[in-house]
Amino acid sequence: MVVHTERRGRVLLIRMERPAKRNAVDAEMTRGLDAALNELDDDPELWAGVLAGTADAFCAGTDLASGAGEPTPRGGNYGVVRRDRSTPLIAAVEGVAYGGGFEIVLSCDLVVASRTARFALPEVARGLIANCGALFRTHRPLPLNIAREMLLTGEPLGAERAWSLGLVNELTEPGRAEQAALALAERVCANAPVAVGATLRALEEVVAEPDERGWAATARATETIMASADREEGVAAFLDKRPPRWTGR
């Protein structure tokens, strides 16, 4: 299994564990994340969740060699990014949260990160686009120009700058993100669960109002990319570990 769950009282700890691939998402991980988040959503005894990776990486995004599998009925891509939740989910980030891994972070409600954390959207360097929500979610916790920079350059954003800009709620020393996220989850669980759930739903209803336009725009951009020769070249170059030879077609 590449997704493991552990109950800590009212908190469900969910770990992505595929360290040889920096927790890149394949079909098995998508199924595992979907099952874990279904458990979090459906069990009234669970009042908060923490989503973590391993010591060296949160998640490197889609496994380009095998693909991430099919979107799930309740969660969408990765079993996460289009999920309708009322139970708070906290990302605990050590190391890289790249591509789809960063889009998973953007799907969470709160973010705890160690000083080792790095956030990036490198899709353009592969001839791809960020198609799991980053096109319209990155600018919500970050200034618009920083979001543009991440999307257009593919270059990473370090943990300390991410904290100073408001993406990260709490910054920790290396190896302490999961522990701090669990402590934050306990602070959430000290409150009335009905009030927390209603607050989260109301807030998401307001914040996510433009999402349908965002998903439609992402679908149009994805159609353009799927017809591009640069997409095939970008993925091939990444797998071959060589510089891409772009043609602009």
Residue frames relative to the residue before (quaternion, step in Angstrom):
aa qw qx qy qz dx dy dz
M 1.0000 0.0000 0.0000 0.0000 0.00 0.00 0.00
V 0.2525 -0.7863 0.5488 0.1292 3.57 -1.00 0.81
V 0.7032 0.3022 -0.2530 0.5917 3.58 1.31 0.06
H 0.0613 -0.8055 0.5893 -0.0145 3.55 -0.71 1.13
T 0.1612 -0.7835 0.5940 0.0855 3.56 -1.08 0.76
E 0.0349 -0.7760 0.6297 -0.0074 3.51 -1.20 0.66
R 0.3063 -0.7543 0.5543 0.1734 3.56 -0.83 0.99
R 0.0619 -0.7628 0.6437 0.0083 3.53 -0.93 1.01
G 0.7663 -0.2427 0.1229 0.5821 3.56 0.36 1.25
R 0.8231 -0.1485 0.1551 0.5257 3.57 -0.66 -1.15
V 0.6490 0.5255 -0.2968 0.4632 3.58 1.31 -0.15
L 0.2185 -0.7454 0.6150 0.1359 3.55 -1.03 0.85
L 0.1864 -0.7665 0.6091 0.0823 3.56 -0.70 1.17
I 0.0871 -0.7916 0.6048 -0.0039 3.56 -0.72 1.15
R 0.0627 -0.8156 0.5753 0.0049 3.59 -0.67 1.09
M 0.2736 -0.7030 0.6347 0.1677 3.53 -1.05 0.91
E 0.0250 0.8287 -0.5538 0.0772 3.58 -0.56 1.14
R 0.3469 0.6616 -0.5827 0.3198 3.51 -0.04 1.41
P 0.0351 -0.8931 0.4461 0.0456 3.56 0.89 0.99
A 0.6068 0.5690 -0.3709 0.4130 3.63 1.03 -0.63
K 0.7420 0.3312 -0.1907 0.5508 3.59 1.23 -0.50
R 0.4687 -0.6793 0.4270 0.3695 3.59 1.26 0.36
N 0.6193 -0.5948 0.3056 0.4115 3.53 1.12 0.89
A 0.2007 0.7686 -0.5673 0.2172 3.58 1.05 0.77
V 0.4564 -0.7258 0.4589 0.2330 3.54 -0.98 0.91
D 0.0422 -0.7505 0.6594 0.0142 3.53 -0.89 1.05
A 0.7533 -0.3882 0.2544 0.4660 3.59 -1.26 -0.05
E 0.6370 0.5325 -0.3360 0.4448 3.59 1.00 -0.77
M 0.6675 0.4884 -0.3116 0.4678 3.58 0.94 -0.82
T 0.6069 0.5415 -0.3599 0.4571 3.61 1.00 -0.71
R 0.6653 0.4886 -0.3064 0.4741 3.59 0.90 -0.88
G 0.6696 0.5118 -0.3030 0.4448 3.58 0.96 -0.85
L 0.6533 0.4975 -0.3131 0.4771 3.58 0.98 -0.82
D 0.6346 0.5298 -0.3331 0.4535 3.57 0.98 -0.80
A 0.6699 0.4948 -0.3044 0.4622 3.60 0.89 -0.91
A 0.6625 0.5095 -0.3135 0.4509 3.59 0.93 -0.87
L 0.7024 0.4520 -0.2743 0.4765 3.59 0.91 -0.87
N 0.5632 0.5490 -0.3917 0.4775 3.59 1.17 -0.42
E 0.6352 0.5209 -0.3226 0.4702 3.59 1.01 -0.83
L 0.6586 0.5054 -0.3084 0.4645 3.58 0.92 -0.90
D 0.6863 0.4935 -0.2862 0.4512 3.59 0.93 -0.88
D 0.7779 0.4325 -0.1836 0.4173 3.55 0.91 -0.98
D 0.6783 0.4855 -0.3004 0.4626 3.60 1.12 -0.50
P 0.3416 -0.7740 0.4924 0.2043 3.62 -0.45 1.14
E 0.5954 0.5674 -0.3664 0.4350 3.59 1.24 -0.22
L 0.6520 0.4680 -0.3107 0.5093 3.60 1.28 -0.19
W 0.1461 -0.8371 0.5263 0.0306 3.57 -0.63 1.15
A 0.7938 0.0421 -0.0423 0.6052 3.62 1.25 -0.15
G 0.1958 -0.7762 0.5880 0.1157 3.56 -1.24 0.46
V 0.1724 -0.7387 0.6402 0.1214 3.53 -1.28 0.52
L 0.1398 -0.7837 0.6032 0.0500 3.56 -0.82 1.05
A 0.0327 0.8149 -0.5709 0.0941 3.56 -0.58 1.20
G 0.3461 -0.6872 0.5884 0.2484 3.50 -1.38 0.21
T 0.6795 -0.4231 0.3587 0.4803 3.56 -0.98 -0.86
A 0.7658 -0.4043 0.2419 0.4376 3.56 -1.30 0.04
D 0.7721 0.3776 -0.1789 0.4789 3.59 1.06 -0.75
A 0.8114 0.0998 -0.0328 0.5750 3.59 1.19 -0.33
F 0.3871 -0.6534 0.5952 0.2626 3.51 -1.19 0.68
C 0.7070 -0.3534 0.2708 0.5494 3.59 0.59 -1.16
A 0.3107 -0.7736 0.5304 0.1540 3.57 -0.87 1.02
G 0.6417 -0.5435 0.3284 0.4300 3.61 1.21 0.31
T 0.7904 -0.2918 0.2294 0.4873 3.54 -1.25 -0.46
D 0.4191 -0.6487 0.5702 0.2799 3.55 -1.08 0.74
L 0.2945 -0.8045 0.4892 0.1639 3.59 -0.22 1.25
A 0.6095 0.5614 -0.3586 0.4299 3.60 1.17 -0.39
S 0.8178 0.2370 -0.1003 0.5148 3.59 0.94 -0.86
G 0.4385 -0.6722 0.4774 0.3577 3.59 1.17 -0.49
A 0.5237 -0.6722 0.4518 0.2643 3.54 -1.29 0.47
G 0.5541 -0.6031 0.4072 0.4043 3.59 1.22 0.05
E 0.6764 -0.5057 0.3587 0.3976 3.54 -1.31 0.08
P 0.5508 -0.5702 0.4778 0.3785 3.59 -1.13 0.55
T 0.3935 -0.7225 0.5163 0.2380 3.57 -1.08 0.68
P 0.6451 -0.5547 0.3495 0.3924 3.61 -1.10 0.56
R 0.7652 0.3682 -0.2061 0.4862 3.60 0.92 -0.81
G 0.8000 0.3521 -0.1598 0.4588 3.57 1.00 -0.73
G 0.3849 -0.7067 0.5030 0.3153 3.57 1.16 -0.45
N 0.8172 -0.1835 0.1483 0.5258 3.58 -1.13 -0.63
Y 0.8338 0.1190 -0.1549 0.5164 3.56 -1.03 0.95
G 0.5156 -0.6332 0.4238 0.3920 3.61 1.24 -0.01
V 0.6828 0.5167 -0.2354 0.4599 3.57 1.35 0.08
V 0.7906 0.4780 -0.2399 0.2981 3.54 0.41 -1.33
R 0.7548 0.3078 -0.2291 0.5319 3.63 1.16 -0.23
R 0.3526 0.7655 -0.4615 0.2769 3.53 1.24 0.53
D 0.3042 -0.7182 0.6010 0.1745 3.55 -1.08 0.86
R 0.0350 0.8398 -0.5347 0.0876 3.58 -0.24 1.29
S 0.1293 -0.7538 0.6309 0.1302 3.53 -1.31 0.42
T 0.6055 0.5022 -0.3632 0.4993 3.58 1.31 0.16
P 0.4659 -0.7095 0.4419 0.2902 3.63 -0.59 1.07
L 0.1130 -0.7761 0.6197 0.0304 3.55 -1.07 0.88
I 0.1511 -0.8005 0.5794 0.0280 3.56 -0.76 1.15
A 0.2933 -0.7388 0.5812 0.1744 3.58 -0.89 0.96
A 0.1302 -0.7595 0.6341 0.0633 3.58 -0.98 0.95
V 0.0587 -0.8662 0.4948 -0.0388 3.56 -0.10 1.33
E 0.0180 0.7220 -0.6906 0.0376 3.52 -0.93 1.11
G 0.8289 0.1663 -0.1182 0.5208 3.61 -0.94 0.79
V 0.8270 -0.2949 0.1793 0.4438 3.53 -1.24 -0.53
A 0.0130 -0.6985 0.7143 0.0407 3.48 -1.31 0.70
Y 0.1039 0.8411 -0.5087 0.1517 3.53 0.26 1.35
G 0.8429 0.1452 -0.1007 0.5082 3.54 -1.18 0.63
G 0.8385 -0.0186 0.0570 0.5417 3.54 -0.72 -1.09
G 0.5733 0.5792 -0.3829 0.4350 3.58 1.17 -0.45
F 0.6554 0.4707 -0.3056 0.5055 3.57 1.05 -0.73
E 0.6316 0.5205 -0.3421 0.4617 3.60 1.04 -0.68
I 0.5909 0.5274 -0.3652 0.4892 3.60 1.15 -0.50
V 0.6224 0.5275 -0.3352 0.4712 3.61 0.99 -0.82
L 0.6734 0.5016 -0.2943 0.4564 3.57 0.92 -0.91
S 0.6369 0.5223 -0.3218 0.4669 3.60 1.23 -0.39
C 0.6020 0.5521 -0.3567 0.4533 3.59 1.26 -0.25
D 0.5507 -0.6472 0.4342 0.2990 3.56 -1.28 0.36
L 0.7802 0.0829 -0.0272 0.6194 3.58 1.12 -0.68
V 0.1977 -0.7894 0.5748 0.0853 3.57 -1.16 0.62
V 0.0566 -0.7419 0.6678 0.0195 3.53 -0.95 1.03
A 0.0131 0.8216 -0.5675 0.0535 3.59 -0.78 0.97
S 0.3869 -0.6796 0.5646 0.2639 3.54 -1.14 0.64
R 0.6658 -0.5170 0.3612 0.3987 3.55 -1.27 0.28
T 0.5903 0.5614 -0.3704 0.4463 3.60 1.26 -0.16
A 0.5253 0.6834 -0.4010 0.3102 3.59 1.20 -0.43
R 0.0115 -0.7593 0.6506 0.0024 3.53 -1.19 0.73
F 0.1811 -0.7874 0.5864 0.0573 3.54 -0.91 1.02
A 0.1429 0.8044 -0.5649 0.1160 3.60 -0.83 0.89
L 0.2048 -0.7204 0.6497 0.1306 3.50 -1.38 0.48
P 0.0051 -0.8696 0.4930 -0.0268 3.61 0.35 1.24
E 0.2990 0.8080 -0.4811 0.1619 3.60 1.23 0.15
V 0.6513 0.5335 -0.3411 0.4182 3.61 0.90 -0.86
A 0.6240 0.5388 -0.3354 0.4559 3.59 1.17 -0.51
R 0.6946 0.4152 -0.2578 0.5279 3.57 1.33 -0.23
G 0.5360 -0.6223 0.4057 0.4011 3.58 1.28 0.05
L 0.5829 0.5721 -0.3523 0.4569 3.56 1.27 0.45
I 0.3030 -0.6962 0.5881 0.2787 3.56 -1.31 -0.23
A 0.5327 -0.5769 0.5005 0.3646 3.54 -1.28 0.35
N 0.0167 -0.8644 0.5006 -0.0426 3.58 -0.23 1.25
C 0.6336 0.5235 -0.3433 0.4546 3.60 1.22 0.33
G 0.8151 -0.3024 0.1043 0.4829 3.54 0.96 0.93
A 0.5514 0.6566 -0.4000 0.3237 3.60 1.14 -0.44
L 0.5771 0.6075 -0.3887 0.3832 3.62 1.08 -0.58
F 0.8064 0.2190 -0.1236 0.5352 3.59 1.08 -0.59
R 0.6588 0.4990 -0.3267 0.4584 3.61 1.23 -0.01
T 0.5706 0.6305 -0.3951 0.3475 3.62 1.06 -0.62
H 0.7128 0.4604 -0.2731 0.4531 3.60 0.96 -0.78
R 0.5111 0.6367 -0.4465 0.3661 3.62 1.17 0.06
P 0.7763 0.2779 -0.2086 0.5259 3.66 0.73 -0.82
L 0.7354 0.3757 -0.2091 0.5237 3.59 1.25 -0.36
P 0.5913 -0.5347 0.4428 0.4104 3.61 -1.19 0.39
L 0.6380 -0.5795 0.3543 0.3627 3.56 -1.08 0.79
N 0.6954 0.4793 -0.2994 0.4440 3.60 0.83 -0.87
I 0.6071 0.5195 -0.3562 0.4845 3.60 1.13 -0.54
A 0.6258 0.5239 -0.3303 0.4741 3.59 1.03 -0.80
R 0.6422 0.5164 -0.3232 0.4652 3.58 0.95 -0.85
E 0.6486 0.5290 -0.3180 0.4454 3.57 0.92 -0.93
M 0.6626 0.5029 -0.3113 0.4595 3.59 0.91 -0.87
L 0.7047 0.4810 -0.2623 0.4508 3.56 0.91 -0.96
L 0.7536 0.4197 -0.2130 0.4589 3.59 0.99 -0.81
T 0.7371 0.3728 -0.2393 0.5104 3.61 1.13 -0.46
G 0.3395 -0.7486 0.4996 0.2735 3.57 1.09 -0.65
E 0.5082 0.6749 -0.4103 0.3433 3.59 1.27 0.01
P 0.5301 -0.6843 0.4058 0.2933 3.60 -1.02 0.76
L 0.3132 -0.6891 0.6261 0.1873 3.48 -1.37 0.50
G 0.3661 -0.7563 0.5024 0.2040 3.59 -0.67 1.10
A 0.6822 -0.5309 0.3297 0.3795 3.53 -1.26 0.53
E 0.6820 0.4968 -0.3168 0.4331 3.60 0.83 -0.91
R 0.6619 0.4704 -0.3194 0.4884 3.59 0.97 -0.75
A 0.6194 0.5407 -0.3454 0.4524 3.60 1.02 -0.74
W 0.6458 0.5012 -0.3158 0.4817 3.58 1.06 -0.73
S 0.6767 0.5002 -0.3026 0.4476 3.59 0.89 -0.91
L 0.6958 0.4647 -0.2672 0.4781 3.61 1.14 -0.60
G 0.6022 -0.6158 0.3374 0.3799 3.59 1.27 -0.14
L 0.4678 0.6694 -0.4585 0.3504 3.62 1.21 0.04
V 0.7622 0.3270 -0.1498 0.5382 3.57 0.99 -0.94
N 0.3864 -0.7356 0.5146 0.2117 3.57 -0.87 1.01
E 0.8092 0.0302 0.0377 0.5856 3.55 0.97 -0.91
L 0.2065 -0.7751 0.5910 0.0852 3.55 -0.91 1.01
T 0.0918 -0.8182 0.5675 0.0093 3.59 -0.84 1.00
E 0.5956 -0.5084 0.4610 0.4176 3.51 -1.34 0.04
P 0.6668 -0.5059 0.3455 0.4244 3.64 -1.14 0.45
G 0.8068 0.2689 -0.2245 0.4758 3.53 -1.02 0.91
R 0.6826 0.5075 -0.2828 0.4432 3.59 1.25 -0.08
A 0.4265 0.7375 -0.4570 0.2556 3.62 1.22 -0.07
E 0.6652 0.5057 -0.3224 0.4448 3.59 0.85 -0.88
Q 0.6544 0.5141 -0.3102 0.4596 3.58 0.89 -0.90
A 0.6765 0.4832 -0.2928 0.4725 3.59 0.94 -0.89
A 0.6361 0.5206 -0.3314 0.4632 3.60 1.04 -0.72
L 0.6343 0.5145 -0.3307 0.4728 3.58 1.03 -0.74
A 0.6406 0.5108 -0.3246 0.4726 3.59 1.02 -0.76
L 0.6392 0.5070 -0.3237 0.4792 3.60 1.02 -0.76
A 0.6287 0.5313 -0.3297 0.4623 3.59 1.02 -0.77
E 0.6370 0.5184 -0.3274 0.4673 3.58 1.03 -0.76
R 0.6176 0.5317 -0.3438 0.4665 3.59 1.07 -0.68
V 0.6298 0.5106 -0.3271 0.4854 3.59 1.06 -0.75
C 0.6982 0.4974 -0.2712 0.4376 3.57 0.90 -0.98
A 0.5490 0.6035 -0.4047 0.4130 3.61 1.22 -0.21
N 0.6672 0.4918 -0.2877 0.4798 3.57 1.27 -0.30
A 0.6719 -0.5058 0.3552 0.4081 3.56 -1.29 0.32
P 0.4359 -0.7418 0.4342 0.2668 3.64 -0.54 1.08
V 0.6203 0.5281 -0.3571 0.4570 3.61 1.02 -0.66
A 0.6620 0.4969 -0.3030 0.4723 3.59 0.96 -0.86
V 0.6414 0.5143 -0.3259 0.4668 3.60 0.97 -0.83
G 0.6789 0.4993 -0.2963 0.4495 3.59 0.87 -0.95
A 0.6658 0.4967 -0.3015 0.4680 3.56 0.95 -0.88
T 0.6316 0.5284 -0.3266 0.4640 3.58 1.04 -0.78
L 0.6681 0.5072 -0.3025 0.4527 3.57 0.90 -0.96
R 0.6626 0.5051 -0.3068 0.4602 3.59 0.93 -0.86
A 0.6606 0.5017 -0.3137 0.4620 3.59 0.92 -0.88
L 0.6557 0.5083 -0.3094 0.4648 3.57 0.94 -0.88
E 0.6739 0.4930 -0.2984 0.4623 3.57 0.90 -0.91
E 0.6062 0.5634 -0.3557 0.4342 3.59 1.03 -0.71
V 0.6841 0.4636 -0.2774 0.4901 3.56 1.01 -0.82
V 0.7043 0.4784 -0.2730 0.4478 3.57 0.79 -1.04
A 0.7576 0.4110 -0.2047 0.4638 3.57 0.94 -0.90
E 0.3227 0.7811 -0.4897 0.2142 3.59 1.24 0.13
P 0.7304 0.4125 -0.2729 0.4709 3.68 0.91 -0.73
D 0.3919 0.7731 -0.4552 0.2038 3.62 1.23 -0.09
E 0.6395 0.5344 -0.3565 0.4224 3.61 0.88 -0.79
R 0.6363 0.4950 -0.3254 0.4941 3.58 1.04 -0.74
G 0.6403 0.5408 -0.3150 0.4453 3.55 1.05 -0.78
W 0.6671 0.4799 -0.3019 0.4833 3.59 0.95 -0.84
A 0.6368 0.5218 -0.3330 0.4598 3.60 1.03 -0.74
A 0.6556 0.4965 -0.3078 0.4785 3.59 0.98 -0.83
T 0.6300 0.5261 -0.3268 0.4685 3.58 1.05 -0.76
A 0.6424 0.5227 -0.3257 0.4561 3.59 0.98 -0.81
R 0.6546 0.5010 -0.3222 0.4655 3.60 0.97 -0.78
A 0.6525 0.5016 -0.3133 0.4739 3.57 0.99 -0.83
T 0.6336 0.5321 -0.3298 0.4546 3.59 1.02 -0.76
E 0.6146 0.5413 -0.3491 0.4555 3.61 1.01 -0.73
T 0.6396 0.5203 -0.3214 0.4657 3.57 0.99 -0.83
I 0.6786 0.4962 -0.2882 0.4585 3.57 0.90 -0.95
M 0.6543 0.5346 -0.3256 0.4244 3.59 0.90 -0.85
A 0.6938 0.4450 -0.2713 0.4970 3.59 1.17 -0.51
S 0.5678 0.6380 -0.3536 0.3816 3.58 1.31 -0.03
A 0.4515 -0.6605 0.5329 0.2757 3.55 -1.05 0.83
D 0.5959 0.5796 -0.3629 0.4211 3.60 1.09 -0.61
R 0.5829 0.5709 -0.3838 0.4324 3.61 1.08 -0.56
E 0.6764 0.4832 -0.2939 0.4719 3.57 0.86 -0.96
E 0.6576 0.5115 -0.3062 0.4605 3.57 0.99 -0.86
G 0.6572 0.5306 -0.3173 0.4310 3.58 0.93 -0.87
V 0.6761 0.4712 -0.2924 0.4852 3.58 0.91 -0.90
A 0.6496 0.5185 -0.3207 0.4543 3.60 0.94 -0.87
A 0.6560 0.5092 -0.3118 0.4616 3.59 0.95 -0.86
F 0.6367 0.5238 -0.3290 0.4605 3.59 0.99 -0.80
L 0.6938 0.4692 -0.2802 0.4690 3.59 0.86 -0.93
D 0.6943 0.4518 -0.2648 0.4937 3.58 1.12 -0.69
K 0.3402 -0.7656 0.4730 0.2728 3.59 1.33 -0.18
R 0.5281 0.5769 -0.4351 0.4462 3.55 0.84 1.09
P 0.5998 -0.5461 0.4129 0.4141 3.62 -1.17 0.29
P 0.4684 -0.6740 0.4844 0.3028 3.61 -0.97 0.74
R 0.2608 -0.7252 0.6137 0.1718 3.55 -1.26 0.54
W 0.1625 -0.8367 0.5193 0.0618 3.56 0.08 1.34
T 0.2033 -0.7739 0.5871 0.1225 3.55 -1.16 0.68
G 0.4224 -0.7081 0.4650 0.3223 3.58 1.23 -0.33
R 0.6251 0.5103 -0.3527 0.4737 3.59 1.19 0.42
